[in-house]
Amino acid sequence: MKKLLLPSLGLLQKSVSLSYLIQQTQKKILLPFYHTISSKKLPHIDDQMYMVRNPQTFEQDLDFFCQHYQPISIQELHDIIQQEKPIDQPVFHLTFDDGLREIYDEVLPILQKRKIPATVFINTDFVDNQDLFYRYKVSLIVDTLNGWNESIYQIKKTENPLFIPFQRKKDLIDYLYLLSHKEMDYIDKACQVVGVNTKTYLKAQKPYLSLEQIKELMNHNITIGSHGTNHHWFKHLDLAAQQRQIVESFDFIKKKLSIHERYFSFPFSDEDVSWEFFDWFLIDFEGDLSFGISGLKEDTTRIHLHRIPMEKSLDSAEKIVKTEYLYYLLRKRFNKHQLVRR
């Protein structure tokens, strides 16, 4: 439904001012969300996952945000939510998922220059490049496959039973994109078949932040939160496994970084996560805030906030944000603007 409406809303946004949309929705908190910013191609991230924005585009995004919203820290955001503080001027808070190295190399200098706070949510199993997210492994496999023509693929297929079910290279690539962490054995075997050595890649490219880099980020107005341990999609985990991800990742953050606040963003999304989890996170675990990626959407869970993905296209921040406001207004008309937990 959303995919069908967005092109029309994208055209409509040109004729509507942002101030009008903020006034109509009373949505004065903007939460733009990224994974990374890079001036070069990253083989472990392909366009099927998200569109990596370059530093110049990111600076243009920040120009837009700062023109219409006041930057705030996650602690200030927490106070607004928990204490239900009134908001006089629209505010925004930047967040980044996955804990990728470019946050230190390319994002930090930009945020320092502009004095903009942010939060980085890390997968604790990947800190210091100890392991690689399975979808990033898939991207490396696909990057290698894209270097093969169809004739080479047909030869390789006869040599490797793993690929026999897939008549064309495209069929194999389409299948790889559908895999979850449950098919890690297949993904690791496919890495071996095409010649992707993830340990070598981790050592040479260092896609993730090191512990020392994370500590340096903390010295420059960047807060660290949890993105789980290994980026498994929570809808594929039972409640006990979801809770283990939370407990283990925050134990790491407390032990290694002396952080006691509990800010969490869901890997992939919060789709199909039950109210039982949120009750446990808020009451038993005493979590501070959690984050999803459903754009401008309200939630029956008070401390769970939805962010706007900025990497689904290379459109301007203005177009992305104003389109989200219009979509919110449309959903509200049909009472579909709030996410209800089961």
Helices and strands as residue ranges (DSSP letters): H 2-12, G 13-15, H 18-25, E 29-30, E 32-34, H 55-68, E 70-71, H 74-82, E 91-92, E 94-98, H 102-102, I 103-107, H 108-114, E 118-122, G 124-129, H 134-145, H 150-159, G 161-163, H 169-177, G 181-183, H 184-194, H 198-205, H 211-218, E 222-226, G 234-236, H 239-257, E 263-265, H 275-279, I 280-284, E 289-292, E 298-299, E 304-306, E 308-309, H 317-333, E 338-339
